[in-house]
């Protein structure tokens, strides 16, 4: 059973790499249109947070899950000219600091992880709101978001086996938000295809 849980963690690492590679390749081929500096700055900082927690929890899977993404995340952020938009970078750092880093000082790592769960969910809200308000999903890959959901499920299995309940709850919340994005994107893409057929 231990092998199953450990394998789920490494599966989460692989799915996380896959979903990031999709965006990385898109930026390399098509440019940065529609790519958010704030979001990707948060991804870079979140990876640093999870790697630190992975070291504290003695988890190679958690460390690798972020470490292997870092080069691609930094590449994307670099393409977005962060030095020209330092205010955006600062706001992203402040957001994550308030939600995930500051709680560690009051409630330990559990407080920080719960705060990170809230932050990861909030990070997905703008995409959800846009998909609700707008009848198209240009630039939104439903497949990539479903891959993110599978990634979350694999991490949930790993956290159960490792008895890490704070990350379990944080990942469950973010995974549900990702599922909502994926479903909404699927609906919008279907509507767009229907409109093309009827036109």
C-alpha positions as CSV (number, residue, x, y, z in Angstrom):
1,X,0.0,0.0,0.0
2,X,2.9,2.3,0.7
3,X,4.1,1.8,-2.9
4,X,0.6,2.9,-4.1
5,X,0.7,6.1,-2.2
6,X,4.3,6.9,-3.2
7,X,3.4,6.1,-6.8
8,X,0.5,8.5,-6.7
9,X,2.8,11.3,-5.5
10,X,5.1,10.7,-8.4
11,X,2.1,10.5,-10.7
12,X,1.1,13.9,-9.4
13,X,4.6,15.2,-10.2
14,X,4.3,13.9,-13.8
15,X,0.8,15.4,-14.4
16,X,2.0,18.7,-13.0
17,X,4.9,18.7,-15.4
18,X,2.6,17.9,-18.3
19,X,0.1,20.7,-17.6
20,X,3.0,23.2,-17.3
21,X,4.7,22.0,-20.4
22,X,1.5,22.7,-22.4
23,X,1.6,26.4,-21.3
24,X,5.4,26.6,-21.7
25,X,5.1,25.3,-25.3
26,X,2.3,27.7,-26.1
27,X,4.3,30.7,-24.9
28,X,7.3,29.5,-27.0
29,X,5.3,29.0,-30.1
30,X,2.5,31.7,-29.9
31,X,3.9,34.3,-27.6
32,X,2.5,35.8,-24.4
33,X,-0.9,37.1,-25.4
34,X,-3.4,36.3,-22.7
35,X,-0.8,35.1,-20.2
36,X,-1.0,36.7,-16.8
37,X,2.2,37.9,-15.1
38,X,0.4,38.0,-11.7
39,X,-0.7,34.4,-12.1
40,X,2.7,33.1,-13.2
41,X,4.5,35.1,-10.5
42,X,2.2,33.4,-8.0
43,X,3.1,30.0,-9.5
44,X,6.8,30.7,-9.1
45,X,6.3,31.8,-5.5
46,X,4.0,28.9,-4.7
47,X,6.6,26.5,-6.0
48,X,9.1,28.0,-3.6
49,X,6.6,27.6,-0.8
50,X,5.9,23.9,-1.6
51,X,9.6,23.1,-2.0
52,X,10.2,24.5,1.5
53,X,7.3,22.6,2.9
54,X,8.5,19.4,1.2
55,X,11.9,19.8,2.9
56,X,10.2,20.2,6.2
57,X,7.9,17.2,5.6
58,X,10.8,15.1,4.2
59,X,8.9,14.5,1.0
60,X,10.9,14.0,-2.2
61,X,7.6,14.0,-4.2
62,X,6.5,17.4,-2.9
63,X,9.9,18.9,-3.6
64,X,10.1,17.5,-7.1
65,X,6.5,18.5,-7.8
66,X,7.7,22.1,-7.7
67,X,11.4,21.9,-8.5
68,X,10.9,20.4,-11.9
69,X,8.4,23.1,-12.8
70,X,10.5,26.0,-11.8
71,X,12.6,26.4,-15.0
72,X,9.5,26.5,-17.2
73,X,7.7,28.9,-14.8
74,X,10.7,31.2,-14.6
75,X,11.0,31.2,-18.4
76,X,7.3,32.2,-18.8
77,X,7.7,35.0,-16.1
78,X,10.8,36.2,-17.9
79,X,9.0,36.5,-21.2
80,X,6.4,38.7,-19.4
81,X,9.0,41.4,-18.6
82,X,8.6,41.4,-14.8
83,X,11.2,44.2,-14.3
84,X,8.9,46.5,-16.2
85,X,5.9,45.6,-14.0
86,X,7.4,45.4,-10.6
87,X,4.1,46.6,-9.0
88,X,2.4,43.5,-10.3
89,X,5.2,41.2,-9.0
90,X,5.1,43.0,-5.6
91,X,1.3,42.6,-5.3
92,X,1.6,38.9,-6.1
93,X,4.3,38.5,-3.5
94,X,2.2,40.4,-0.9
95,X,-0.9,38.3,-1.7
96,X,1.0,35.0,-1.1
97,X,2.8,36.4,1.9
98,X,-0.5,37.4,3.6
99,X,-2.3,34.1,2.8
100,X,0.5,31.5,3.0
101,X,3.6,32.8,4.7
102,X,2.3,35.0,7.5
103,X,0.0,32.3,8.9
104,X,3.1,30.1,9.5
105,X,4.2,32.5,12.1
106,X,0.9,32.2,14.0
107,X,-0.2,28.6,13.5
108,X,2.8,26.8,12.1
109,X,3.0,25.0,8.8
110,X,-0.6,23.8,9.0
111,X,-1.8,27.4,9.1
112,X,0.4,28.2,6.1
113,X,-0.9,25.2,4.1
114,X,-4.5,26.1,4.8
115,X,-3.7,29.6,3.7
116,X,-2.1,28.3,0.5
117,X,-5.2,26.3,-0.2
118,X,-7.3,29.5,0.0
119,X,-4.8,31.3,-2.2
120,X,-4.7,28.6,-4.8
121,X,-8.5,28.6,-5.0
122,X,-8.7,32.4,-5.2
123,X,-6.1,32.3,-8.1
124,X,-8.6,30.3,-10.1
125,X,-11.6,32.6,-9.4
126,X,-10.9,35.2,-12.2
127,X,-10.9,32.4,-14.8
128,X,-14.2,31.0,-13.4
129,X,-15.8,34.4,-13.4
130,X,-14.7,35.1,-16.9
131,X,-16.0,31.8,-18.2
132,X,-19.4,32.5,-16.5
133,X,-19.7,36.0,-18.0
134,X,-18.3,35.4,-21.5
135,X,-19.7,32.9,-24.0
136,X,-16.3,31.8,-25.3
137,X,-13.2,30.2,-23.9
138,X,-10.5,31.3,-26.4
139,X,-7.0,30.5,-25.0
140,X,-8.5,28.2,-22.3
141,X,-7.5,24.5,-22.7
142,X,-10.2,22.3,-21.0
143,X,-7.8,19.4,-21.4
144,X,-5.0,21.1,-19.5
145,X,-7.5,21.9,-16.7
146,X,-8.7,18.3,-16.6
147,X,-5.1,17.2,-16.4
148,X,-4.8,19.6,-13.4
149,X,-7.8,17.9,-11.8
150,X,-6.2,14.4,-12.3
151,X,-3.0,15.8,-10.8
152,X,-4.9,17.1,-7.8
153,X,-6.5,13.6,-7.3
154,X,-3.1,11.9,-7.4
155,X,-1.8,14.3,-4.8
156,X,-4.8,13.7,-2.6
157,X,-4.1,9.9,-2.7
158,X,-0.4,10.6,-1.8
159,X,-1.4,13.0,1.1
160,X,-3.7,10.3,2.6
161,X,-0.9,7.8,2.6
162,X,1.5,10.3,4.1
163,X,-1.1,11.5,6.7
164,X,-0.7,15.1,5.6
165,X,-4.1,16.4,6.2
166,X,-3.6,20.1,5.8
167,X,-2.2,19.7,2.2
168,X,-5.0,17.3,1.5
169,X,-7.7,19.9,2.3
170,X,-5.8,22.7,0.5
171,X,-5.4,20.5,-2.6
172,X,-9.0,19.4,-2.5
173,X,-10.2,23.0,-2.6
174,X,-8.0,24.0,-5.4
175,X,-8.8,20.8,-7.3
176,X,-12.6,21.5,-7.1
177,X,-11.9,25.0,-8.5
178,X,-9.9,23.6,-11.3
179,X,-12.7,21.1,-12.1
180,X,-15.1,24.0,-12.3
181,X,-12.8,25.8,-14.8
182,X,-12.5,22.6,-16.9
183,X,-16.3,22.0,-17.0
184,X,-17.1,25.7,-17.8
185,X,-14.4,25.7,-20.5
186,X,-15.9,22.5,-22.0
187,X,-19.4,24.0,-22.0
188,X,-18.1,27.2,-23.7
189,X,-16.2,25.3,-26.3
190,X,-19.3,23.2,-27.1
191,X,-21.3,26.4,-27.4
192,X,-18.7,27.9,-29.8
193,X,-18.8,24.8,-32.0
194,X,-22.6,24.9,-32.0
195,X,-22.6,28.5,-33.1
196,X,-20.2,27.7,-35.9
197,X,-22.4,24.9,-37.2
198,X,-25.6,27.0,-37.1
199,X,-23.9,30.1,-38.7
